[in-house]
Amino acid sequence: MRRTTLLKADAAINLILGILLMAFPAKLVTVLAIPMADPSFYPTILGGVLFGIGLALLIECCRRPNRFIGLGLAGAVKID
């Protein structure tokens, strides 16, 4: 697999999970069989972090030389 393919796949997973956790629907809690959080503050924060990581990965795989630098494959491996 190429490096950009791995970055795009990891970015897609992080973005989808981030959006789901930021919305934090009750049906998702039952499907994933995780305990329900009364205040949804922490799941929402985790969703924001995952969404940000996904954006950083997209920046890295779509960047041109001498442009913004994103997370990169090594950073994604360390975070995951």
N, CA, C and O atoms as a CHARMM CRD file, in Angstrom:
* protein
*
  320
    1    1 MET  N      0.84000  -1.18600   0.00000 PROA 1      0.00000
    2    1 MET  CA     0.00000   0.00000   0.00000 PROA 1      0.00000
    3    1 MET  C      0.88000   1.24200   0.00000 PROA 1      0.00000
    4    1 MET  O      1.94500   1.28300   0.61500 PROA 1      0.00000
    5    2 ARG  N      0.40400   2.22600  -0.69600 PROA 2      0.00000
    6    2 ARG  CA     1.14400   3.47700  -0.72000 PROA 2      0.00000
    7    2 ARG  C      0.87900   4.28400   0.54600 PROA 2      0.00000
    8    2 ARG  O     -0.11700   4.08200   1.24000 PROA 2      0.00000
    9    3 ARG  N      1.78600   5.18800   0.82000 PROA 3      0.00000
   10    3 ARG  CA     1.70100   6.01100   2.02300 PROA 3      0.00000
   11    3 ARG  C      0.42900   6.85700   2.01900 PROA 3      0.00000
   12    3 ARG  O     -0.24000   6.95700   3.04700 PROA 3      0.00000
   13    4 THR  N      0.08400   7.46800   0.88500 PROA 4      0.00000
   14    4 THR  CA    -1.10300   8.32100   0.84100 PROA 4      0.00000
   15    4 THR  C     -2.38500   7.51600   1.01000 PROA 4      0.00000
   16    4 THR  O     -3.36400   8.01700   1.56400 PROA 4      0.00000
   17    5 THR  N     -2.38700   6.27900   0.54000 PROA 5      0.00000
   18    5 THR  CA    -3.57400   5.43900   0.71200 PROA 5      0.00000
   19    5 THR  C     -3.80700   5.14600   2.18900 PROA 5      0.00000
   20    5 THR  O     -4.94000   5.19700   2.66700 PROA 5      0.00000
   21    6 LEU  N     -2.73300   4.83900   2.90700 PROA 6      0.00000
   22    6 LEU  CA    -2.85500   4.59700   4.34100 PROA 6      0.00000
   23    6 LEU  C     -3.31100   5.84900   5.08000 PROA 6      0.00000
   24    6 LEU  O     -4.14700   5.77300   5.98100 PROA 6      0.00000
   25    7 LEU  N     -2.75700   7.00900   4.69800 PROA 7      0.00000
   26    7 LEU  CA    -3.15500   8.25700   5.35100 PROA 7      0.00000
   27    7 LEU  C     -4.62500   8.56800   5.09100 PROA 7      0.00000
   28    7 LEU  O     -5.34000   8.99300   5.99900 PROA 7      0.00000
   29    8 LYS  N     -5.07700   8.35900   3.86100 PROA 8      0.00000
   30    8 LYS  CA    -6.48000   8.64100   3.54300 PROA 8      0.00000
   31    8 LYS  C     -7.41900   7.68500   4.26900 PROA 8      0.00000
   32    8 LYS  O     -8.47700   8.10000   4.74200 PROA 8      0.00000
   33    9 ALA  N     -7.04600   6.41600   4.36300 PROA 9      0.00000
   34    9 ALA  CA    -7.88300   5.44500   5.07100 PROA 9      0.00000
   35    9 ALA  C     -7.97400   5.79000   6.55500 PROA 9      0.00000
   36    9 ALA  O     -9.06000   5.76100   7.13500 PROA 9      0.00000
   37   10 ASP  N     -6.84400   6.11400   7.16800 PROA 10     0.00000
   38   10 ASP  CA    -6.84200   6.47500   8.58900 PROA 10     0.00000
   39   10 ASP  C     -7.59500   7.78300   8.81000 PROA 10     0.00000
   40   10 ASP  O     -8.30500   7.93100   9.80500 PROA 10     0.00000
   41   11 ALA  N     -7.44500   8.72600   7.89300 PROA 11     0.00000
   42   11 ALA  CA    -8.16600   9.99800   8.00700 PROA 11     0.00000
   43   11 ALA  C     -9.65800   9.77300   7.91900 PROA 11     0.00000
   44   11 ALA  O    -10.41400  10.38000   8.67800 PROA 11     0.00000
   45   12 ALA  N    -10.10800   8.91400   7.00800 PROA 12     0.00000
   46   12 ALA  CA   -11.54500   8.64700   6.86200 PROA 12     0.00000
   47   12 ALA  C    -12.10500   8.01900   8.13000 PROA 12     0.00000
   48   12 ALA  O    -13.18300   8.39800   8.59000 PROA 12     0.00000
   49   13 ILE  N    -11.38300   7.06800   8.69300 PROA 13     0.00000
   50   13 ILE  CA   -11.84500   6.42200   9.92700 PROA 13     0.00000
   51   13 ILE  C    -11.93500   7.43800  11.06400 PROA 13     0.00000
   52   13 ILE  O    -12.92900   7.47500  11.78900 PROA 13     0.00000
   53   14 ASN  N    -10.89900   8.26000  11.21900 PROA 14     0.00000
   54   14 ASN  CA   -10.90400   9.26600  12.28700 PROA 14     0.00000
   55   14 ASN  C    -12.00500  10.29500  12.08400 PROA 14     0.00000
   56   14 ASN  O    -12.65600  10.69600  13.04900 PROA 14     0.00000
   57   15 LEU  N    -12.22600  10.72900  10.85300 PROA 15     0.00000
   58   15 LEU  CA   -13.27400  11.71700  10.59600 PROA 15     0.00000
   59   15 LEU  C    -14.66200  11.14900  10.88100 PROA 15     0.00000
   60   15 LEU  O    -15.49700  11.82400  11.48400 PROA 15     0.00000
   61   16 ILE  N    -14.91000   9.92500  10.45500 PROA 16     0.00000
   62   16 ILE  CA   -16.22000   9.31400  10.68100 PROA 16     0.00000
   63   16 ILE  C    -16.47500   9.11000  12.17300 PROA 16     0.00000
   64   16 ILE  O    -17.54200   9.45500  12.68100 PROA 16     0.00000
   65   17 LEU  N    -15.49000   8.54800  12.87000 PROA 17     0.00000
   66   17 LEU  CA   -15.66000   8.36000  14.31500 PROA 17     0.00000
   67   17 LEU  C    -15.79400   9.69300  15.04600 PROA 17     0.00000
   68   17 LEU  O    -16.57400   9.81500  15.99100 PROA 17     0.00000
   69   18 GLY  N    -15.03400  10.68600  14.60500 PROA 18     0.00000
   70   18 GLY  CA   -15.12000  12.00800  15.22200 PROA 18     0.00000
   71   18 GLY  C    -16.48900  12.63100  15.06800 PROA 18     0.00000
   72   18 GLY  O    -17.03900  13.18200  16.02100 PROA 18     0.00000
   73   19 ILE  N    -17.04700  12.54200  13.85800 PROA 19     0.00000
   74   19 ILE  CA   -18.37900  13.10500  13.61900 PROA 19     0.00000
   75   19 ILE  C    -19.42600  12.35600  14.43400 PROA 19     0.00000
   76   19 ILE  O    -20.32400  12.96900  15.01100 PROA 19     0.00000
   77   20 LEU  N    -19.31100  11.02900  14.48100 PROA 20     0.00000
   78   20 LEU  CA   -20.27400  10.24900  15.26300 PROA 20     0.00000
   79   20 LEU  C    -20.20800  10.58900  16.74500 PROA 20     0.00000
   80   20 LEU  O    -21.23700  10.72400  17.40700 PROA 20     0.00000
   81   21 LEU  N    -18.98500  10.72800  17.26200 PROA 21     0.00000
   82   21 LEU  CA   -18.86500  11.04300  18.68800 PROA 21     0.00000
   83   21 LEU  C    -19.26500  12.48000  18.99600 PROA 21     0.00000
   84   21 LEU  O    -19.77800  12.75200  20.08200 PROA 21     0.00000
   85   22 MET  N    -19.04400  13.40600  18.06600 PROA 22     0.00000
   86   22 MET  CA   -19.47500  14.78100  18.31600 PROA 22     0.00000
   87   22 MET  C    -20.99800  14.85900  18.35300 PROA 22     0.00000
   88   22 MET  O    -21.55900  15.62800  19.13400 PROA 22     0.00000
   89   23 ALA  N    -21.66800  14.07200  17.52100 PROA 23     0.00000
   90   23 ALA  CA   -23.13200  14.03500  17.54500 PROA 23     0.00000
   91   23 ALA  C    -23.62000  13.23800  18.76100 PROA 23     0.00000
   92   23 ALA  O    -24.62400  13.59800  19.37600 PROA 23     0.00000
   93   24 PHE  N    -22.91500  12.16400  19.10400 PROA 24     0.00000
   94   24 PHE  CA   -23.17700  11.29500  20.24800 PROA 24     0.00000
   95   24 PHE  C    -24.63600  10.86500  20.34600 PROA 24     0.00000
   96   24 PHE  O    -25.29900  11.14200  21.34600 PROA 24     0.00000
   97   25 PRO  N    -25.13900  10.19000  19.31400 PROA 25     0.00000
   98   25 PRO  CA   -26.52400   9.70200  19.39300 PROA 25     0.00000
   99   25 PRO  C    -26.64400   8.52100  20.34800 PROA 25     0.00000
  100   25 PRO  O    -25.70900   7.73300  20.48900 PROA 25     0.00000
  101   26 ALA  N    -27.78800   8.40100  20.99700 PROA 26     0.00000
  102   26 ALA  CA   -27.99800   7.32100  21.96300 PROA 26     0.00000
  103   26 ALA  C    -27.99300   5.95200  21.28400 PROA 26     0.00000
  104   26 ALA  O    -27.58900   4.96200  21.89500 PROA 26     0.00000
  105   27 LYS  N    -28.43600   5.88500  20.03300 PROA 27     0.00000
  106   27 LYS  CA   -28.44600   4.61200  19.31800 PROA 27     0.00000
  107   27 LYS  C    -27.02100   4.10200  19.09700 PROA 27     0.00000
  108   27 LYS  O    -26.78300   2.89500  19.14200 PROA 27     0.00000
  109   28 LEU  N    -26.06900   5.01800  18.85800 PROA 28     0.00000
  110   28 LEU  CA   -24.66700   4.62800  18.69400 PROA 28     0.00000
  111   28 LEU  C    -24.12500   3.99500  19.97200 PROA 28     0.00000
  112   28 LEU  O    -23.33100   3.05700  19.91900 PROA 28     0.00000
  113   29 VAL  N    -24.55400   4.50800  21.10600 PROA 29     0.00000
  114   29 VAL  CA   -24.10300   3.97400  22.39200 PROA 29     0.00000
  115   29 VAL  C    -24.56700   2.52900  22.55400 PROA 29     0.00000
  116   29 VAL  O    -23.80600   1.67800  23.01500 PROA 29     0.00000
  117   30 THR  N    -25.79500   2.25600  22.18000 PROA 30     0.00000
  118   30 THR  CA   -26.29400   0.88700  22.31400 PROA 30     0.00000
  119   30 THR  C    -25.66700  -0.04700  21.28200 PROA 30     0.00000
  120   30 THR  O    -25.41300  -1.21200  21.59000 PROA 30     0.00000
  121   31 VAL  N    -25.41200   0.43600  20.06800 PROA 31     0.00000
  122   31 VAL  CA   -24.79400  -0.40600  19.03600 PROA 31     0.00000
  123   31 VAL  C    -23.36400  -0.77300  19.42200 PROA 31     0.00000
  124   31 VAL  O    -22.94700  -1.91900  19.25100 PROA 31     0.00000
  125   32 LEU  N    -22.61300   0.19700  19.94200 PROA 32     0.00000
  126   32 LEU  CA   -21.21700  -0.05700  20.33000 PROA 32     0.00000
  127   32 LEU  C    -21.10000  -0.72000  21.70000 PROA 32     0.00000
  128   32 LEU  O    -20.01000  -1.13400  22.09400 PROA 32     0.00000
  129   33 ALA  N    -22.20100  -0.82200  22.42100 PROA 33     0.00000
  130   33 ALA  CA   -22.24300  -1.43000  23.75900 PROA 33     0.00000
  131   33 ALA  C    -21.26000  -0.76600  24.71400 PROA 33     0.00000
  132   33 ALA  O    -20.52300  -1.43400  25.43900 PROA 33     0.00000
  133   34 ILE  N    -21.26800   0.56400  24.69500 PROA 34     0.00000
  134   34 ILE  CA   -20.42700   1.32400  25.61100 PROA 34     0.00000
  135   34 ILE  C    -21.32200   1.95700  26.67000 PROA 34     0.00000
  136   34 ILE  O    -22.51000   2.16400  26.42100 PROA 34     0.00000
  137   35 PRO  N    -20.78400   2.26500  27.83800 PROA 35     0.00000
  138   35 PRO  CA   -21.62800   2.86500  28.87000 PROA 35     0.00000
  139   35 PRO  C    -22.06800   4.27600  28.47600 PROA 35     0.00000
  140   35 PRO  O    -21.31300   5.03600  27.87100 PROA 35     0.00000
  141   36 MET  N    -23.29100   4.59600  28.83000 PROA 36     0.00000
  142   36 MET  CA   -23.84900   5.90900  28.51100 PROA 36     0.00000
  143   36 MET  C    -23.26800   6.94700  29.45400 PROA 36     0.00000
  144   36 MET  O    -23.22000   6.73300  30.66600 PROA 36     0.00000
  145   37 ALA  N    -22.83200   8.05300  28.91100 PROA 37     0.00000
  146   37 ALA  CA   -22.31800   9.15800  29.71500 PROA 37     0.00000
  147   37 ALA  C    -23.45100  10.14800  29.92300 PROA 37     0.00000
  148   37 ALA  O    -24.07300  10.60500  28.96400 PROA 37     0.00000
  149   38 ASP  N    -23.71600  10.47700  31.18700 PROA 38     0.00000
  150   38 ASP  CA   -24.81300  11.40100  31.46100 PROA 38     0.00000
  151   38 ASP  C    -24.54200  12.76600  30.82500 PROA 38     0.00000
  152   38 ASP  O    -25.32200  13.20800  29.98200 PROA 38     0.00000
  153   39 PRO  N    -23.46300  13.44000  31.20500 PROA 39     0.00000
  154   39 PRO  CA   -23.14100  14.60400  30.38200 PROA 39     0.00000
  155   39 PRO  C    -22.30600  14.11800  29.19700 PROA 39     0.00000
  156   39 PRO  O    -21.35600  13.35400  29.37000 PROA 39     0.00000
  157   40 SER  N    -22.65600  14.55200  28.03200 PROA 40     0.00000
  158   40 SER  CA   -21.92800  14.07800  26.84200 PROA 40     0.00000
  159   40 SER  C    -20.69400  14.91800  26.54700 PROA 40     0.00000
  160   40 SER  O    -20.25200  14.98100  25.40000 PROA 40     0.00000
  161   41 PHE  N    -20.13600  15.56000  27.55800 PROA 41     0.00000
  162   41 PHE  CA   -18.98000  16.43800  27.37300 PROA 41     0.00000
  163   41 PHE  C    -17.75500  15.67000  26.89000 PROA 41     0.00000
  164   41 PHE  O    -17.15300  16.04500  25.88400 PROA 41     0.00000
  165   42 TYR  N    -17.37700  14.60500  27.58800 PROA 42     0.00000
  166   42 TYR  CA   -16.15900  13.88800  27.24000 PROA 42     0.00000
  167   42 TYR  C    -16.24100  13.15900  25.89300 PROA 42     0.00000
  168   42 TYR  O    -15.27200  13.19600  25.13400 PROA 42     0.00000
  169   43 PRO  N    -17.35100  12.50500  25.57300 PROA 43     0.00000
  170   43 PRO  CA   -17.43800  11.92200  24.22800 PROA 43     0.00000
  171   43 PRO  C    -17.38200  12.97400  23.12100 PROA 43     0.00000
  172   43 PRO  O    -16.82300  12.72800  22.05200 PROA 43     0.00000
  173   44 THR  N    -17.96000  14.14300  23.38000 PROA 44     0.00000
  174   44 THR  CA   -17.91700  15.20800  22.38700 PROA 44     0.00000
  175   44 THR  C    -16.49300  15.73100  22.20500 PROA 44     0.00000
  176   44 THR  O    -16.06900  16.00400  21.08200 PROA 44     0.00000
  177   45 ILE  N    -15.76300  15.87100  23.29700 PROA 45     0.00000
  178   45 ILE  CA   -14.36700  16.31300  23.21500 PROA 45     0.00000
  179   45 ILE  C    -13.53000  15.28000  22.46700 PROA 45     0.00000
  180   45 ILE  O    -12.71000  15.64500  21.62400 PROA 45     0.00000
  181   46 LEU  N    -13.72500  13.99600  22.76500 PROA 46     0.00000
  182   46 LEU  CA   -13.00300  12.94800  22.05500 PROA 46     0.00000
  183   46 LEU  C    -13.33300  12.97900  20.56800 PROA 46     0.00000
  184   46 LEU  O    -12.44500  12.77900  19.73900 PROA 46     0.00000
  185   47 GLY  N    -14.58100  13.22400  20.21700 PROA 47     0.00000
  186   47 GLY  CA   -14.95800  13.35000  18.81600 PROA 47     0.00000
  187   47 GLY  C    -14.25800  14.51200  18.13800 PROA 47     0.00000
  188   47 GLY  O    -13.83600  14.39900  16.98700 PROA 47     0.00000
  189   48 GLY  N    -14.13200  15.62100  18.83600 PROA 48     0.00000
  190   48 GLY  CA   -13.41600  16.77300  18.29200 PROA 48     0.00000
  191   48 GLY  C    -11.94100  16.48000  18.06700 PROA 48     0.00000
  192   48 GLY  O    -11.35900  16.91300  17.07300 PROA 48     0.00000
  193   49 VAL  N    -11.34000  15.74600  18.99500 PROA 49     0.00000
  194   49 VAL  CA    -9.92700  15.37500  18.85600 PROA 49     0.00000
  195   49 VAL  C     -9.73700  14.44300  17.66200 PROA 49     0.00000
  196   49 VAL  O     -8.81900  14.63500  16.86400 PROA 49     0.00000
  197   50 LEU  N    -10.60300  13.43300  17.53600 PROA 50     0.00000
  198   50 LEU  CA   -10.50200  12.51600  16.40100 PROA 50     0.00000
  199   50 LEU  C    -10.73700  13.23400  15.07900 PROA 50     0.00000
  200   50 LEU  O    -10.07800  12.93400  14.08400 PROA 50     0.00000
  201   51 PHE  N    -11.66400  14.17500  15.06300 PROA 51     0.00000
  202   51 PHE  CA   -11.92200  14.94600  13.84800 PROA 51     0.00000
  203   51 PHE  C    -10.70300  15.79100  13.47700 PROA 51     0.00000
  204   51 PHE  O    -10.34900  15.88700  12.30200 PROA 51     0.00000
  205   52 GLY  N    -10.06800  16.39600  14.46500 PROA 52     0.00000
  206   52 GLY  CA    -8.86300  17.18800  14.21600 PROA 52     0.00000
  207   52 GLY  C     -7.71600  16.34700  13.70300 PROA 52     0.00000
  208   52 GLY  O     -6.97300  16.77900  12.82100 PROA 52     0.00000
  209   53 ILE  N     -7.56100  15.14700  14.24600 PROA 53     0.00000
  210   53 ILE  CA    -6.52100  14.23200  13.76900 PROA 53     0.00000
  211   53 ILE  C     -6.79500  13.84600  12.31700 PROA 53     0.00000
  212   53 ILE  O     -5.87300  13.77900  11.50300 PROA 53     0.00000
  213   54 GLY  N     -8.05700  13.59500  11.99800 PROA 54     0.00000
  214   54 GLY  CA    -8.42100  13.26800  10.61800 PROA 54     0.00000
  215   54 GLY  C     -8.11100  14.40300   9.66100 PROA 54     0.00000
  216   54 GLY  O     -7.62900  14.16900   8.55300 PROA 54     0.00000
  217   55 LEU  N     -8.38500  15.63300  10.08000 PROA 55     0.00000
  218   55 LEU  CA    -8.05400  16.78400   9.23500 PROA 55     0.00000
  219   55 LEU  C     -6.55400  16.93200   9.05300 PROA 55     0.00000
  220   55 LEU  O     -6.09500  17.24100   7.95300 PROA 55     0.00000
  221   56 ALA  N     -5.78200  16.71900  10.11000 PROA 56     0.00000
  222   56 ALA  CA    -4.32600  16.80100   9.99800 PROA 56     0.00000
  223   56 ALA  C     -3.77900  15.74400   9.03800 PROA 56     0.00000
  224   56 ALA  O     -2.82900  16.00100   8.29900 PROA 56     0.00000
  225   57 LEU  N     -4.38200  14.55900   9.05300 PROA 57     0.00000
  226   57 LEU  CA    -3.95900  13.51400   8.12300 PROA 57     0.00000
  227   57 LEU  C     -4.30800  13.87400   6.68700 PROA 57     0.00000
  228   57 LEU  O     -3.52400  13.60800   5.77600 PROA 57     0.00000
  229   58 LEU  N     -5.47000  14.47100   6.47100 PROA 58     0.00000
  230   58 LEU  CA    -5.83500  14.89900   5.12000 PROA 58     0.00000
  231   58 LEU  C     -4.91900  16.00400   4.60900 PROA 58     0.00000
  232   58 LEU  O     -4.55300  16.01800   3.43400 PROA 58     0.00000
  233   59 ILE  N     -4.55300  16.92000   5.48400 PROA 59     0.00000
  234   59 ILE  CA    -3.61800  17.98000   5.09100 PROA 59     0.00000
  235   59 ILE  C     -2.30000  17.37000   4.65600 PROA 59     0.00000
  236   59 ILE  O     -1.70900  17.80400   3.66700 PROA 59     0.00000
  237   60 GLU  N     -1.83600  16.36900   5.38400 PROA 60     0.00000
  238   60 GLU  CA    -0.55500  15.73800   5.06400 PROA 60     0.00000
  239   60 GLU  C     -0.60100  15.00300   3.72900 PROA 60     0.00000
  240   60 GLU  O      0.34400  15.10200   2.94700 PROA 60     0.00000
  241   61 CYS  N     -1.66700  14.27500   3.45100 PROA 61     0.00000
  242   61 CYS  CA    -1.68100  13.47600   2.21700 PROA 61     0.00000
  243   61 CYS  C     -1.98800  14.32600   0.98800 PROA 61     0.00000
  244   61 CYS  O     -1.72000  13.89300  -0.13300 PROA 61     0.00000
  245   62 CYS  N     -2.53800  15.51200   1.16700 PROA 62     0.00000
  246   62 CYS  CA    -2.87400  16.36300   0.01900 PROA 62     0.00000
  247   62 CYS  C     -1.94600  17.55500  -0.13000 PROA 62     0.00000
  248   62 CYS  O     -2.18800  18.41500  -0.97700 PROA 62     0.00000
  249   63 ARG  N     -0.90200  17.62900   0.66100 PROA 63     0.00000
  250   63 ARG  CA    -0.05700  18.82700   0.63900 PROA 63     0.00000
  251   63 ARG  C      0.91700  18.80900  -0.52900 PROA 63     0.00000
  252   63 ARG  O      1.26000  17.76000  -1.07500 PROA 63     0.00000
  253   64 ARG  N      1.34500  19.99900  -0.88500 PROA 64     0.00000
  254   64 ARG  CA     2.37800  20.17400  -1.90500 PROA 64     0.00000
  255   64 ARG  C      3.67000  20.54400  -1.19000 PROA 64     0.00000
  256   64 ARG  O      3.63200  20.96800  -0.03500 PROA 64     0.00000
  257   65 PRO  N      4.80100  20.39300  -1.84700 PROA 65     0.00000
  258   65 PRO  CA     6.06700  20.79600  -1.20200 PROA 65     0.00000
  259   65 PRO  C      6.02800  22.26800  -0.78800 PROA 65     0.00000
  260   65 PRO  O      5.43500  23.10000  -1.47400 PROA 65     0.00000
  261   66 ASN  N      6.65300  22.57200   0.31900 PROA 66     0.00000
  262   66 ASN  CA     6.73900  23.92700   0.88400 PROA 66     0.00000
  263   66 ASN  C      5.37600  24.48200   1.27700 PROA 66     0.00000
  264   66 ASN  O      5.16600  25.69400   1.22100 PROA 66     0.00000
  265   67 ARG  N      4.45500  23.62200   1.67000 PROA 67     0.00000
  266   67 ARG  CA     3.13900  24.03800   2.13300 PROA 67     0.00000
  267   67 ARG  C      2.96200  23.58200   3.57800 PROA 67     0.00000
  268   67 ARG  O      3.91500  23.13800   4.21900 PROA 67     0.00000
  269   68 PHE  N      1.74700  23.69300   4.08200 PROA 68     0.00000
  270   68 PHE  CA     1.45400  23.27100   5.44700 PROA 68     0.00000
  271   68 PHE  C      1.80600  21.79800   5.63000 PROA 68     0.00000
  272   68 PHE  O      1.63100  20.99300   4.71400 PROA 68     0.00000
  273   69 ILE  N      2.29700  21.45200   6.80700 PROA 69     0.00000
  274   69 ILE  CA     2.63900  20.07100   7.10800 PROA 69     0.00000
  275   69 ILE  C      1.61300  19.53400   8.08800 PROA 69     0.00000
  276   69 ILE  O      1.32000  20.16300   9.10500 PROA 69     0.00000
  277   70 GLY  N      1.07200  18.37300   7.77600 PROA 70     0.00000
  278   70 GLY  CA     0.07100  17.74800   8.64400 PROA 70     0.00000
  279   70 GLY  C      0.70900  16.76600   9.60100 PROA 70     0.00000
  280   70 GLY  O      1.87400  16.90900   9.97100 PROA 70     0.00000
  281   71 LEU  N     -0.04700  15.78700   9.99200 PROA 71     0.00000
  282   71 LEU  CA     0.38600  14.83100  11.00700 PROA 71     0.00000
  283   71 LEU  C      1.41700  13.84800  10.47500 PROA 71     0.00000
  284   71 LEU  O      2.42500  13.60100  11.13800 PROA 71     0.00000
  285   72 GLY  N      1.19400  13.29100   9.31600 PROA 72     0.00000
  286   72 GLY  CA     2.13300  12.33500   8.73600 PROA 72     0.00000
  287   72 GLY  C      1.87700  10.91800   9.19900 PROA 72     0.00000
  288   72 GLY  O      1.15800  10.68600  10.17100 PROA 72     0.00000
  289   73 LEU  N      2.46900   9.98200   8.49900 PROA 73     0.00000
  290   73 LEU  CA     2.25000   8.57200   8.79300 PROA 73     0.00000
  291   73 LEU  C      2.84400   8.17800  10.14200 PROA 73     0.00000
  292   73 LEU  O      2.22600   7.41900  10.88900 PROA 73     0.00000
  293   74 ALA  N      4.01800   8.67800  10.45900 PROA 74     0.00000
  294   74 ALA  CA     4.64600   8.33800  11.74300 PROA 74     0.00000
  295   74 ALA  C      3.82200   8.88000  12.91200 PROA 74     0.00000
  296   74 ALA  O      3.67200   8.20200  13.92900 PROA 74     0.00000
  297   75 GLY  N      3.29300  10.08500  12.77700 PROA 75     0.00000
  298   75 GLY  CA     2.44700  10.63800  13.82100 PROA 75     0.00000
  299   75 GLY  C      1.14100   9.88800  13.98800 PROA 75     0.00000
  300   75 GLY  O      0.65100   9.70600  15.10200 PROA 75     0.00000
  301   76 ALA  N      0.58000   9.45200  12.85900 PROA 76     0.00000
  302   76 ALA  CA    -0.66100   8.68200  12.92200 PROA 76     0.00000
  303   76 ALA  C     -0.44800   7.34200  13.59900 PROA 76     0.00000
  304   76 ALA  O     -1.30400   6.89100  14.36000 PROA 76     0.00000
  305   77 VAL  N      0.67800   6.70000  13.33400 PROA 77     0.00000
  306   77 VAL  CA     0.98200   5.42400  13.97100 PROA 77     0.00000
  307   77 VAL  C      1.14800   5.60900  15.47900 PROA 77     0.00000
  308   77 VAL  O      0.69000   4.78000  16.26600 PROA 77     0.00000
  309   78 LYS  N      1.80000   6.69100  15.87300 PROA 78     0.00000
  310   78 LYS  CA     1.99600   6.95300  17.30800 PROA 78     0.00000
  311   78 LYS  C      0.66900   7.23500  18.01300 PROA 78     0.00000
  312   78 LYS  O      0.45900   6.78700  19.14000 PROA 78     0.00000
  313   79 ILE  N     -0.21500   7.96400  17.36400 PROA 79     0.00000
  314   79 ILE  CA    -1.50100   8.29200  17.98000 PROA 79     0.00000
  315   79 ILE  C     -2.40000   7.06800  18.04000 PROA 79     0.00000
  316   79 ILE  O     -3.04700   6.81000  19.05500 PROA 79     0.00000
  317   80 ASP  N     -2.43700   6.30900  16.93600 PROA 80     0.00000
  318   80 ASP  CA    -3.31100   5.12900  16.89000 PROA 80     0.00000
  319   80 ASP  C     -2.79700   4.06900  17.82300 PROA 80     0.00000
  320   80 ASP  O     -3.39400   2.99800  17.92900 PROA 80     0.00000
